């Protein structure tokens, strides 16, 4: 993680990222839609597919439990990174031979495990740098769960906690995916970033070159920068509520208290993704900030001492690791990867029809419509028709969403709201559509009513 000079950097949130002009209130159309609290995981099927009956629990394969990650294996990777630093001037920094040797080590492990790896080059300070991207075959290409860590150290030391720990942790999780033969519903991607210590250069280069349509497919980017600090804390990124809750659930089950991560805000590789509107999450065990008495009371360790006294120093060696924190946090990474890539929510019971054809939403343009043709349903639609909507959009307050019944009647699901500055719409709406004949063509109509934003309808679903 880059060193912080001066006061703590301000947090970047959707509400502060830019100034929004006032929006005119949109008149509501007649309808009976109410928003349920649950999110809906949409599975792939064509718009005219035969209906499927949703059973108790997820449809398709049952969610696999996340495996225990071997801390011995994680430490073995750290030992290799230490050996590489020892053989290359004592560090693994950008532009130095130790960094390239570290990348080659990680790439060799992933290639042997069956990953598709890509090395992306960039230039910083007149020197070539490298990112390593690894894709696990399979899973929906429209839904990507992405875990990353920076692989470079500072020039002053081998960087075993910062950030060999995060790099080794996600490497062992990736290798465990392969050993387990895990078949996730969503596509899994891992990355090891270069030149983070110079200002997130490698990850920013990756995000800037990624087309907007590809960025919109990333359901979550999870960042792991320093997960084995010798005087550790348990800090969880609080940027995206869904990712945050997954991690909090993991620690709560182990009776470990957590705190929101603030020391590294804007200082690690999640920042470029967050700036681009991608939901981000992650873990951190602390750097140069001092542990308070209250934190020592709940986590152990030494109050008044830095979480990592060897931060950015020559003593950040393989001796600068707390095994318990490294073990717990590596298991937490696996838990999040398995949980977020397996669909995550239970669809409502009933017969479902879906349209998974992506549809771009014009910025401040005309409404677009996505159809679903329903067949084989006797009588009218229920008073509790469920409409599951998944839209990737950088400013959801601009969106007006309607369900159009076979009769042409419009049911307002979501009005525009200038105060709603969050990204994305991934929700299930309940509609009283009992006046409609069930069979026929239903349409989801979406309009972006103001400028400056990009969006895409990833898919939607009707459940009777």
C-alpha positions in Angstrom: 0.0 0.0 0.0 1.4 3.4 -0.9 2.6 5.5 2.0 0.3 8.3 3.1 1.8 11.8 3.3 -0.2 14.4 5.2 -3.8 13.9 6.5 -5.9 10.8 5.7 -7.2 10.9 2.2 -11.0 11.6 2.0 -13.3 8.7 1.3 -14.7 8.4 -2.2 -18.4 7.6 -2.2 -21.0 7.7 -4.9 -22.5 10.8 -3.3 -19.2 12.8 -3.3 -17.7 11.5 -6.5 -19.2 14.3 -8.4 -21.8 17.1 -8.2 -25.3 16.3 -9.5 -27.6 19.0 -10.8 -31.2 19.0 -9.5 -33.6 16.6 -11.3 -37.2 17.2 -12.2 -39.7 15.0 -10.4 -41.1 12.3 -12.6 -44.9 11.7 -12.5 -45.8 8.2 -11.4 -47.9 6.0 -13.7 -50.7 3.9 -12.3 -49.5 0.6 -10.8 -49.1 -1.5 -7.8 -45.4 -2.2 -7.4 -43.6 -2.5 -4.1 -39.9 -3.3 -3.6 -39.0 -6.3 -1.7 -35.8 -6.3 0.4 -34.3 -9.5 -1.2 -32.0 -9.4 -4.2 -32.6 -11.8 -7.0 -29.8 -14.0 -8.6 -30.7 -14.3 -12.3 -29.7 -17.5 -14.2 -29.2 -17.7 -17.9 -32.2 -18.6 -20.1 -33.6 -17.2 -23.4 -36.6 -14.9 -23.4 -38.9 -17.6 -24.8 -37.5 -20.5 -22.7 -39.8 -23.0 -21.2 -40.7 -22.2 -17.6 -38.7 -23.6 -14.7 -40.0 -24.4 -11.3 -38.0 -22.9 -8.4 -37.6 -25.3 -5.5 -36.6 -24.4 -2.0 -33.0 -23.2 -2.1 -31.1 -22.3 -5.3 -31.9 -23.7 -8.6 -29.1 -25.5 -10.4 -26.2 -26.9 -8.5 -26.2 -26.6 -4.7 -23.9 -24.0 -3.3 -20.6 -25.6 -2.4 -19.1 -24.8 1.1 -15.9 -22.8 1.0 -12.9 -25.0 1.9 -10.4 -24.3 4.6 -7.3 -22.6 3.1 -4.0 -24.1 4.2 -2.0 -21.5 6.0 1.1 -23.7 5.6 0.6 -23.4 1.8 0.2 -19.6 2.1 3.4 -19.4 4.1 5.2 -21.5 1.6 4.4 -18.9 -1.1 5.6 -16.2 1.3 8.9 -18.1 1.7 9.3 -18.2 -2.0 8.7 -14.4 -2.3 11.3 -13.9 0.5 13.8 -16.1 -1.4 13.2 -14.1 -4.5 13.8 -10.8 -2.7 17.0 -12.2 -1.2 18.3 -13.1 -4.6 17.4 -9.8 -6.2 18.8 -7.0 -4.1 16.4 -7.4 -1.1 13.2 -6.2 -2.7 10.5 -7.0 -5.3 9.8 -3.5 -6.4 8.4 -2.2 -9.8 11.1 -2.3 -12.5 13.4 -4.5 -10.5 14.3 -8.1 -11.2 12.6 -9.2 -8.0 9.2 -8.1 -9.2 9.4 -10.0 -12.5 10.7 -13.1 -10.7 7.7 -12.9 -8.3 5.3 -12.6 -11.2 6.9 -15.6 -12.9 6.5 -17.6 -9.8 2.8 -16.9 -9.4 2.1 -17.3 -13.1 3.9 -20.7 -13.2 1.6 -21.9 -10.3 -1.5 -20.7 -12.0 -0.6 -22.1 -15.5 0.0 -25.5 -14.0 -3.4 -25.4 -12.2 -5.3 -24.8 -15.4 -5.9 -21.0 -15.4 -5.8 -18.8 -18.4 -3.2 -16.2 -17.6 -2.5 -12.9 -19.3 0.5 -10.6 -18.6 -0.4 -6.9 -19.2 2.4 -4.5 -19.7 2.4 -0.8 -18.8 5.1 1.9 -18.3 5.7 3.9 -15.1 8.7 6.1 -14.5 10.1 5.1 -17.9 10.2 1.4 -16.8 8.1 -1.5 -18.0 5.7 -2.9 -15.4 3.5 -5.9 -15.4 0.0 -7.0 -14.2 -0.9 -10.7 -14.1 -4.5 -11.6 -14.8 -5.8 -15.2 -14.3 -9.2 -16.5 -15.4 -10.7 -19.7 -14.1 -12.6 -21.4 -17.0 -16.4 -21.4 -16.8 -19.0 -19.5 -15.0 -21.2 -16.8 -16.5 -19.2 -14.3 -18.5 -21.8 -11.7 -17.7 -21.1 -11.9 -14.0 -17.5 -11.7 -12.8 -16.2 -12.0 -9.2 -12.7 -10.6 -9.2 -10.1 -10.8 -6.4 -6.8 -8.9 -6.6 -3.7 -7.9 -4.7 -0.6 -5.9 -5.5 2.5 -8.0 -5.9 5.2 -5.3 -5.8 7.1 -4.2 -2.7 8.8 -0.9 -1.9 12.5 -0.7 -2.7 13.5 -0.6 1.0 12.5 -4.2 1.7 11.0 -7.6 0.5 7.4 -6.6 1.3 6.3 -9.8 2.8 3.3 -8.4 4.6 2.9 -5.5 2.2 1.9 -7.1 0.1 3.2 -10.7 -0.1 0.5 -11.6 2.3 -2.4 -10.6 0.1 -0.7 -12.0 -3.0 0.0 -15.3 -1.3 -3.5 -15.5 0.1 -5.3 -15.1 -3.2 -2.8 -17.3 -4.9 -3.6 -20.2 -2.5 -7.4 -19.5 -2.9 -7.0 -19.6 -6.6 -5.1 -22.9 -6.4 -7.7 -24.3 -4.1 -10.4 -23.5 -6.6 -8.5 -25.7 -9.1 -7.8 -28.5 -6.6 -11.5 -28.6 -5.6 -12.7 -28.6 -9.2 -15.0 -25.8 -8.2 -17.6 -24.9 -10.8 -18.9 -21.4 -9.9 -22.1 -19.9 -11.4 -20.2 -16.7 -11.9 -16.8 -16.3 -13.7 -13.8 -16.1 -11.4 -10.9 -13.8 -12.1 -7.8 -13.1 -10.0 -5.1 -10.4 -10.5 -1.7 -9.5 -9.2 -1.0 -5.8 -9.7 2.3 -4.0 -10.5 3.4 -0.6 -9.3 0.8 -0.2 -6.6 3.4 1.4 -4.4 3.8 4.2 -7.0 0.1 5.1 -6.9 -2.0 2.1 -8.1 -0.4 2.4 -11.5 -1.0 -1.2 -12.7 -4.6 -1.5 -11.5 -5.5 1.9 -12.9 -3.9 1.0 -16.2 -6.1 -2.2 -16.3 -9.3 -0.4 -15.4 -8.7 2.4 -17.9 -8.2 0.0 -20.7 -11.2 -2.1 -19.8 -14.3 -1.3 -22.0 -17.3 0.0 -20.1 -19.3 -3.1 -21.2 -16.7 -5.3 -19.6 -16.5 -3.2 -16.4 -20.3 -3.6 -16.0 -19.9 -7.3 -15.9 -17.8 -7.2 -12.7 -20.2 -7.9 -9.8 -17.5 -7.4 -7.2 -13.9 -6.5 -7.1 -12.3 -7.7 -3.8 -8.9 -6.2 -2.7 -6.5 -7.8 -0.3 -3.6 -5.5 0.8 -1.8 -6.6 4.0 -3.7 -9.5 5.6 -1.0 -10.8 8.0 0.1 -7.7 10.1 2.1 -8.7 13.2 -0.1 -6.7 15.6 -3.2 -7.3 13.6 -6.7 -5.7 13.4 -9.6 -7.1 11.4 -10.8 -4.3 9.1 -13.5 -4.8 6.5 -14.0 -2.5 3.5 -17.4 -0.8 3.9 -17.7 0.4 0.3 -20.3 -2.1 -1.1 -22.9 -3.3 1.4 -23.2 -6.8 -0.2 -19.5 -7.6 -0.1 -19.1 -6.0 3.3 -21.9 -8.2 4.7 -20.3 -11.4 3.3 -17.1 -10.7 5.2 -18.9 -9.6 8.4 -20.9 -12.8 8.4 -17.7 -14.8 8.1 -16.1 -13.1 11.1 -19.3 -13.0 13.2 -19.5 -16.8 12.9 -16.0 -17.0 14.4 -16.9 -14.4 17.1 -14.3 -12.0 15.7 -15.2 -8.3 15.9 -14.5 -6.2 12.9 -14.2 -2.5 12.1 -14.7 -0.5 8.9 -11.4 -0.1 7.0 -10.4 3.6 6.9 -6.6 3.7 7.0 -6.2 2.5 3.4 -9.1 4.4 1.8 -8.1 5.5 -1.7 -4.6 4.0 -1.2 -4.9 0.6 -2.7 -6.0 -1.1 -5.9 -9.7 -1.1 -5.1 -9.7 2.7 -5.8 -9.5 2.6 -9.6 -12.4 0.1 -9.7 -14.5 2.1 -7.3 -13.9 5.3 -9.3 -15.1 3.4 -12.3 -18.4 2.4 -10.6 -17.5 -1.2 -9.8 -18.7 -2.5 -6.4 -15.6 -3.1 -4.2 -14.9 -4.9 -1.0 -11.9 -6.3 0.8 -9.8 -6.9 4.0 -7.0 -5.2 5.8 -5.0 -6.0 8.9 -3.5 -2.5 9.5 -0.3 -0.6 8.6 1.3 2.4 10.3 -1.6 3.5 12.4 -1.4 2.6 16.1 -3.6 0.0 17.8 -5.8 1.6 20.4 -6.5 0.2 23.9 -10.0 -0.7 22.8 -8.8 -2.5 19.8 -6.2 -4.5 21.8 -9.0 -5.4 24.2 -11.0 -7.1 21.5 -8.2 -8.4 19.2 -5.2 -8.9 21.5 -1.8 -7.5 20.6 -0.2 -4.4 21.9 -1.9 -1.1 22.4 0.0 2.0 21.3 2.1 0.1 18.8 1.6 0.2 15.0 -0.3 -2.7 13.4 2.8 -3.2 11.4 6.0 -1.7 12.8 7.9 -2.8 9.7 5.6 -1.1 7.2 7.6 -0.1 4.2 10.9 -1.1 5.9 13.7 -3.6 5.5 12.3 -5.7 8.4 9.1 -6.5 6.4 10.3 -10.1 6.0 8.8 -13.5 6.5 9.3 -13.0 10.2 6.9 -10.0 10.0 3.7 -12.1 9.8 1.0 -13.0 12.3 0.1 -16.6 11.4 -3.4 -16.4 13.0 -4.4 -13.3 11.1 -2.9 -14.7 7.9 -4.9 -18.0 8.4 -8.2 -16.4 9.3 -8.1 -13.8 6.5 -7.1 -16.4 3.9 -10.2 -18.4 4.9 -12.3 -15.2 4.7 -11.1 -14.7 1.1 -12.2 -18.2 0.2 -15.5 -17.7 1.9 -16.2 -14.5 0.0 -15.1 -15.9 -3.4 -17.3 -19.0 -2.9 -20.3 -17.1 -1.6 -20.3 -14.3 -4.2 -19.7 -16.6 -7.1 -22.3 -19.1 -6.4 -25.4 -16.9 -7.1 -26.0 -15.9 -3.5 -29.7 -15.6 -3.1 -32.7 -17.9 -3.1 -35.1 -17.1 -5.9 -38.8 -16.9 -5.1 -40.9 -20.1 -5.4 -42.9 -20.5 -8.6 -42.6 -20.8 -12.4 -40.0 -18.4 -13.9 -39.4 -16.9 -17.3 -36.3 -14.9 -18.1 -34.6 -12.8 -20.7 -30.8 -12.7 -20.3 -30.0 -10.8 -23.5 -27.9 -7.7 -22.5 -29.4 -4.4 -23.6 -27.5 -1.1 -23.6 -29.4 1.8 -22.0 -28.8 5.1 -23.9 -27.6 8.0 -21.8 -30.4 10.5 -21.5 -32.1 8.8 -24.4 -35.2 7.0 -25.5 -36.6 4.1 -23.4 -35.6 0.6 -24.3 -37.7 -2.5 -23.9 -36.7 -6.1 -23.2 -39.5 -8.7 -23.8 -40.4 -12.0 -22.2 -43.0 -14.2 -23.8 -45.0 -16.2 -21.2 -46.8 -19.4 -22.3 -48.5 -22.3 -20.5 -49.9 -20.2 -17.6 -53.7 -20.6 -17.1 -55.8 -17.6 -16.1 -54.5 -14.3 -14.9 -51.1 -13.3 -13.4 -50.9 -13.3 -9.6 -51.3 -10.3 -7.2 -47.7 -11.1 -6.1 -46.0 -11.3 -9.5 -42.2 -11.0 -8.9 -40.1 -9.0 -11.4 -36.4 -9.5 -10.8 -34.3 -6.7 -12.4 -30.5 -6.6 -12.9 -29.1 -3.3 -14.3 -25.5 -2.1 -14.2 -25.5 1.7 -14.1 -23.2 4.2 -12.6 -26.1 6.4 -11.2 -29.3 4.6 -10.6 -31.2 7.7 -9.6 -31.5 8.5 -13.4 -33.4 5.4 -14.2 -37.1 5.0 -14.6 -38.2 1.3 -14.8 -41.6 0.0 -15.8 -43.2 -3.4 -16.3 -45.5 -3.5 -19.3 -48.2 -6.2 -19.2 -49.6 -8.1 -22.2 -52.6 -5.6 -22.2 -50.2 -2.7 -22.5 -50.9 -1.5 -19.0 -47.8 0.0 -17.3 -46.7 -0.8 -13.8 -44.1 1.6 -12.3 -41.3 -0.4 -10.6 -38.9 2.5 -10.0 -39.2 6.2 -10.5 -36.2 8.6 -11.1 -34.8 9.9 -7.9 -32.2 12.7 -7.8 -31.3 11.7 -4.3 -30.5 8.1 -5.1 -26.8 8.2 -6.0 -26.0 4.6 -5.7 -24.9 2.4 -8.6 -26.8 -0.5 -10.1 -30.3 -1.9 -9.7 -30.4 -5.5 -8.6 -33.7 -6.0 -7.0 -37.0 -8.0 -6.9 -40.2 -6.0 -7.3 -43.6 -7.4 -6.3 -46.4 -6.3 -8.7 -50.2 -6.8 -8.4 -50.8 -7.9 -11.9 -54.0 -9.8 -11.2 -55.9 -7.9 -13.9 -53.5 -9.2 -16.6 -53.8 -12.4 -18.6 -50.6 -14.4 -17.6 -49.8 -15.6 -21.1 -48.5 -13.1 -23.6 -45.6 -10.8 -24.1 -44.4 -8.8 -21.0 -41.8 -6.1 -21.4 -39.4 -4.4 -19.1 -39.1 -0.7 -20.1 -36.0 1.3 -18.9 -35.2 4.9 -19.6 -32.2 7.0 -18.5 -33.7 10.5 -18.0 -30.5 12.5 -17.4 -27.0 12.8 -18.9 -23.5 11.8 -17.8 -24.0 8.1 -17.1 -23.6 4.7 -18.6 -25.8 1.7 -18.2 -26.8 -1.8 -19.3 -29.7 -4.1 -18.6 -28.0 -7.4 -17.8 -31.2 -9.4 -17.6 -34.6 -9.7 -15.9 -37.0 -12.4 -14.7 -40.7 -12.9 -14.1 -41.7 -15.4 -11.4 -45.4 -16.4 -11.1 
